[in-house]
Amino acid sequence: MKLFKAVTTVCGIALMGAMLPPSAQADDWNKKTVVTFSAPVEIPAVHLRGWGVLPAGTYVFKILDSQSDRHIVQIFSEDERTVYATILAIPNYRLQATDKTVITFRERPAGQPEALRAWFYPGRNSGEEFVYPKAKALELAKETNSPVLFVATEIPLEVTEPVKSVEAPVVVQLKRAPIMAITPAGEEVQLAQVVTPPPPVQTPVAVAASPASTIPEKTLPATASTLPLIGLLGLLALGGAFAARTVSRRLR
C-alpha cells in the first residue's frame, strides 16, 4: 500500500458553511483517509449509539464494500479500533479532480453541527455522496433548501456493536435499499435529478482492417526477336574460323 501524502490539508468545502478546513492524509487501497475536523460534524446512520454527531477530532474514512452503483463507507476512530459509523453512499461526479481530499458539508442553522455531504478522494473525479434516513433527509432539505438523498426503507439508525463485515445484516440492508432524493417541499425525486453520475466508460470499437490489395506483377511483352543475336554469333564463328586458318598457313 503506497502512501501518497504524509500530511496534507483537506479542502473542507461547506456549502455556504463556515467550518475550518480539516487536515487529512490518504491511502489509495480502500481509499483510507485520515481526517481531522475542527468542529462537530453530523453523520448519516448507521452509527454506534451516541455517535450521530462526531466531536471535533481525528477520524479514519475507509471503503468497506464497493459496488458499481453504491458504496459502503465506514468511519473509524483515529487508532482504527472502533467503527463509529457505517454509511451508504453512491458515486457522485465532479468535473475537476484535485490532489487533496475534499469533504463537503450541508450548512445548518446557527448552533447546529454541519452535516456530512460528500467525500472526494485525491485525484478522483468520482466521490461518495452520503445517504441519510428519510426523516433526517427531509429535515436537512428544509434547512439547506436543497435536495438530500435518503434511503427509501426503514433501517436501524443505531447499533450497539460496531459493524465489521460486509455480511452484517445492516450492511446487506444498505446494499439492497432503494435510494431517492427528497426536496425541501417534501417531494420525492429520482437520483438523476440530483446527482451527477460518472460518465460511462467508452469501450473502444475494434475496426476490422481491410485486406491489403494485391497488385499483380506486370510482365513486359516479349517483343524483341532473337534473330539478330543468332546472326552475331554466326559472324563471330566465321571470324574465328578465318583467323584460325590464317594462323595455320603461316605456321607451315
C-alpha positions as CSV (number, residue, x, y, z in Angstrom):
1,M,0.0,0.0,0.0
2,K,1.5,3.2,-1.2
3,L,1.3,6.4,0.9
4,F,0.5,9.3,-1.3
5,K,0.7,12.1,1.2
6,A,2.4,12.2,4.6
7,V,0.3,15.1,5.8
8,T,-2.0,17.2,3.5
9,T,-4.8,19.7,4.0
10,V,-8.3,18.7,3.3
11,C,-10.1,21.2,1.2
12,G,-13.2,21.3,3.5
13,I,-15.9,22.9,1.5
14,A,-19.0,23.7,3.4
15,L,-21.9,24.7,1.2
16,M,-22.4,28.3,2.4
17,G,-20.8,27.0,5.6
18,A,-18.2,28.3,7.9
19,M,-16.2,25.2,9.1
20,L,-12.4,25.4,9.2
21,P,-10.7,23.1,6.7
22,P,-9.8,19.8,8.4
23,S,-6.4,18.1,7.7
24,A,-6.1,14.7,6.1
25,Q,-3.9,12.0,4.7
26,A,-4.9,9.3,2.3
27,D,-4.0,5.8,1.1
28,D,-5.1,4.5,-2.4
29,W,-6.0,1.0,-1.3
30,N,-9.6,1.0,0.0
31,K,-9.3,4.9,-0.1
32,K,-8.3,5.1,3.6
33,T,-8.2,8.7,4.6
34,V,-7.3,10.3,7.9
35,V,-9.4,13.4,8.5
36,T,-9.3,16.0,11.4
37,F,-12.5,18.0,12.0
38,S,-12.1,21.3,13.8
39,A,-15.8,21.3,14.8
40,P,-18.6,18.8,15.4
41,V,-20.0,17.0,12.3
42,E,-23.3,15.2,11.9
43,I,-23.1,11.9,10.1
44,P,-25.7,9.7,8.4
45,A,-26.8,6.4,10.0
46,V,-25.9,3.7,10.8
47,H,-23.8,4.7,13.7
48,L,-22.8,3.5,17.2
49,R,-25.3,4.6,19.8
50,G,-24.5,8.1,20.9
51,W,-22.3,8.9,17.9
52,G,-24.7,10.5,15.5
53,V,-22.5,13.6,15.8
54,L,-18.8,13.3,15.7
55,P,-17.0,15.6,18.1
56,A,-14.1,17.7,16.8
57,G,-11.1,15.4,16.4
58,T,-9.3,12.9,14.1
59,Y,-11.1,10.1,12.3
60,V,-10.3,7.5,9.6
61,F,-12.6,7.0,6.5
62,K,-12.5,3.7,4.6
63,I,-14.5,1.9,1.9
64,L,-15.9,-1.4,3.3
65,D,-17.5,-2.5,0.1
66,S,-17.6,-1.1,-3.4
67,Q,-20.3,-1.9,-6.0
68,S,-20.9,-0.2,-9.3
69,D,-23.8,1.9,-8.2
70,R,-23.3,2.2,-4.4
71,H,-20.5,2.0,-1.8
72,I,-20.4,1.3,2.0
73,V,-18.2,3.8,3.8
74,Q,-17.0,3.4,7.4
75,I,-15.7,6.0,9.9
76,F,-13.2,4.8,12.4
77,S,-11.5,6.2,15.5
78,E,-8.0,7.6,15.0
79,D,-6.5,4.3,16.1
80,E,-8.9,2.3,13.8
81,R,-10.1,0.1,16.7
82,T,-13.7,1.4,16.8
83,V,-16.1,1.8,13.9
84,Y,-18.3,4.8,14.7
85,A,-20.5,4.7,11.6
86,T,-21.3,2.5,8.5
87,I,-22.7,4.8,5.8
88,L,-24.4,4.2,2.4
89,A,-23.0,6.3,-0.4
90,I,-23.4,6.5,-4.1
91,P,-20.9,7.8,-6.7
92,N,-21.1,11.5,-7.4
93,Y,-19.1,13.2,-10.2
94,R,-17.1,16.4,-10.2
95,L,-15.6,18.0,-13.2
96,Q,-12.2,18.8,-11.7
97,A,-10.2,16.4,-9.6
98,T,-7.8,17.7,-7.0
99,D,-4.6,16.3,-5.4
100,K,-6.1,16.7,-1.9
101,T,-9.0,15.1,-0.1
102,V,-12.2,17.2,-0.4
103,I,-15.1,16.8,2.1
104,T,-18.3,18.8,1.6
105,F,-21.0,19.6,4.1
106,R,-24.5,20.9,4.3
107,E,-24.8,24.2,6.2
108,R,-27.0,24.0,9.3
109,P,-28.7,26.8,11.3
110,A,-26.5,28.5,13.9
111,G,-25.6,26.3,16.8
112,Q,-26.1,23.0,14.9
113,P,-23.2,20.9,13.5
114,E,-22.5,20.9,9.8
115,A,-23.9,17.7,8.1
116,L,-21.6,15.5,6.2
117,R,-22.5,15.5,2.5
118,A,-19.7,14.0,0.2
119,W,-16.1,12.7,0.3
120,F,-13.8,13.0,-2.7
121,Y,-10.6,11.1,-2.7
122,P,-7.4,12.7,-4.1
123,G,-7.0,12.5,-7.9
124,R,-10.5,11.1,-8.4
125,N,-13.4,12.7,-10.3
126,S,-15.9,10.4,-8.7
127,G,-16.7,10.8,-5.0
128,E,-19.0,9.4,-2.3
129,E,-22.4,11.2,-1.9
130,F,-23.7,10.1,1.6
131,V,-27.3,8.9,2.0
132,Y,-29.4,9.8,5.1
133,P,-32.5,8.3,6.6
134,K,-35.7,9.8,5.2
135,A,-36.7,11.8,8.2
136,K,-33.3,13.4,8.6
137,A,-33.0,13.9,4.9
138,L,-36.3,15.9,4.9
139,E,-35.0,18.0,7.9
140,L,-31.8,18.8,6.1
141,A,-33.5,19.6,2.8
142,K,-35.7,22.2,4.5
143,E,-32.7,23.7,6.4
144,T,-30.4,23.8,3.4
145,N,-33.1,24.5,0.8
146,S,-31.6,21.7,-1.4
147,P,-32.5,18.1,-2.2
148,V,-31.0,15.4,0.1
149,L,-30.5,11.7,-0.7
150,F,-32.4,9.2,1.5
151,V,-32.9,5.5,2.0
152,A,-36.4,4.6,1.0
153,T,-36.7,1.7,3.5
154,E,-36.5,1.6,7.3
155,I,-33.0,0.8,8.5
156,P,-31.9,0.9,12.2
157,L,-30.2,4.2,12.9
158,E,-28.1,3.0,15.8
159,V,-26.2,-0.2,16.6
160,T,-24.8,-1.4,19.8
161,E,-21.9,-3.3,18.3
162,P,-19.5,-1.9,15.6
163,V,-20.2,-3.3,12.1
164,K,-17.1,-5.1,10.9
165,S,-18.2,-7.3,8.0
166,V,-20.0,-7.0,4.6
167,E,-22.1,-9.9,5.7
168,A,-23.6,-8.0,8.7
169,P,-27.4,-7.7,8.4
170,V,-27.4,-3.9,8.4
171,V,-24.8,-3.8,5.5
172,V,-26.9,-6.2,3.5
173,Q,-29.9,-3.9,4.0
174,L,-27.9,-0.9,3.0
175,K,-26.7,-2.6,-0.2
176,R,-30.3,-3.5,-1.2
177,A,-32.2,-0.4,-0.1
178,P,-33.8,1.8,-2.7
179,I,-32.3,5.3,-2.8
180,M,-34.1,8.5,-3.8
181,A,-33.9,12.2,-3.1
182,I,-36.2,14.5,-1.2
183,T,-36.8,18.2,-1.9
184,P,-37.3,21.0,0.6
185,A,-41.1,20.7,-0.2
186,G,-41.1,17.0,0.7
187,E,-41.3,15.8,-2.9
188,E,-39.5,12.5,-3.6
189,V,-37.5,12.7,-6.8
190,Q,-35.2,10.3,-8.7
191,L,-31.4,10.4,-8.2
192,A,-30.8,11.6,-11.8
193,Q,-32.4,14.9,-10.9
194,V,-29.9,15.5,-8.0
195,V,-26.7,13.6,-8.5
196,T,-24.3,13.8,-11.5
197,P,-23.3,10.2,-12.3
198,P,-19.8,9.3,-13.6
199,P,-19.7,9.3,-17.4
200,P,-19.9,5.9,-19.0
201,V,-16.7,4.2,-19.8
202,Q,-16.1,4.3,-23.5
203,T,-15.4,0.9,-24.9
204,P,-13.1,1.0,-27.9
205,V,-14.6,-0.3,-31.1
206,A,-12.5,-2.7,-33.0
207,V,-12.3,-1.7,-36.6
208,A,-11.6,-4.6,-39.0
209,A,-8.7,-3.8,-41.2
210,S,-9.4,-4.3,-44.9
211,P,-7.2,-6.8,-46.6
212,A,-4.3,-5.3,-48.4
213,S,-4.8,-5.1,-52.2
214,T,-2.6,-7.4,-54.1
215,I,-1.0,-5.6,-57.1
216,P,-0.2,-8.2,-59.8
217,E,3.3,-8.1,-61.2
218,K,3.5,-6.6,-64.6
219,T,5.3,-8.6,-67.2
220,L,6.6,-6.8,-70.2
221,P,5.6,-8.2,-73.5
222,A,8.3,-10.2,-75.3
223,T,8.5,-8.0,-78.4
224,A,12.3,-8.4,-79.2
225,S,13.4,-11.0,-81.7
226,T,16.4,-13.4,-81.2
227,L,17.4,-13.4,-84.9
228,P,20.0,-10.5,-84.6
229,L,21.7,-12.4,-81.7
230,I,21.9,-15.6,-83.8
231,G,23.4,-13.6,-86.7
232,L,26.0,-12.0,-84.5
233,L,27.1,-15.4,-83.1
234,G,27.4,-16.7,-86.7
235,L,29.6,-13.8,-87.7
236,L,31.8,-14.4,-84.7
237,A,32.1,-18.1,-85.5
238,L,33.1,-17.3,-89.1
239,G,35.7,-14.7,-88.0
240,G,37.2,-17.2,-85.6
241,A,37.5,-19.9,-88.3
242,F,39.1,-17.4,-90.7
243,A,41.7,-16.3,-88.1
244,A,42.5,-19.9,-87.2
245,R,43.0,-20.8,-90.9
246,T,45.3,-17.8,-91.4
247,V,47.5,-18.7,-88.4
248,S,47.6,-22.3,-89.7
249,R,49.0,-21.2,-93.1
250,R,51.7,-19.1,-91.6
251,L,53.0,-22.0,-89.4
252,R,53.6,-24.2,-92.4
